[in-house]
């Protein structure tokens, strides 16, 4: 990974530009190279080393099968983070951070399931039995949920790590991750406190070019970790036929036994009333 990180690339992307000297955080002093025209310049050699360190850690987390949640709600980072996270098949938040997203994850999952419930209503025809006003309310609720939570619909459990762009802006997300001891990776500018995160990447978190450059290294590392996980999963499958042939007697015995009938679990019909009620409540608000 270290060979792929060129300081000149970081320089061309403007990763070295910090904030005004009067807005700095003293804890960022070890990562500041100099001051020029009232602006702090970040030491890119340390940035490259930190990118390598963070990328290796993220690669291991991805290889273990855990998800990495990306958080970036600032305008210049939204599209970049959404694109890179989607490319690496990871969840992301680019709209307003939902309070309790991590600390009250059960409630967030209920909202995601509600979205799936509305989709089922549309497929089985239940949606068409509603009045025109109710259909409009349900559609609006579905659109709102999709905007805020659609990108995390596949995240069925708490993430293995959090990657944040601008920890000062996303301080609520950082606090929630700290409470749950979730590792925090972040792009940290000279106006932020690096002690808030576990793995920092000292970098300009305001310029889109800088964000894109760092996110490219990070997403590539995650994709590499996922590839290793897939390769390790496929390897044991080659030995599967040999194991199957080892016990032919057991296979015959299994075939000889009559299939046991199991009582099928009762199918619970989908009730549209809670969804419609929720949509009406959202409409009133």
FENRA-V612004 format. One line per field, one symbol per residue. ss: DSSP state (H for helix, E for strand, L for the rest). Layout:
BEGIN
ss=???
END
This chain:
BEGIN
ss=LHHHLLHHHHHHLLLLEEEEHHHLLHHHHHHEEEEELLEEEELHHHHHHHHHHHHHHHHHHHHLLLLEEEELLLHHHHHHHHHHHHHLLLLEELLLLLLLLLLLHHHHHHHHHHHHHHHHHHHHLHHHHLLHHHHHHHHHHHHHHHHHHHHHLLLLLLLLEEEEELLLLLHHHHHHHHHLLLEEEEEELLLLLHHHLLEEEELLLLLHHHHHHHHHHHHHHHHHHHHHHHHHHHHHHHHHHHHHHHLHHHHHHHHHLLLLLLLLLLLLLLLLHHHHHHHHHHHHL
END
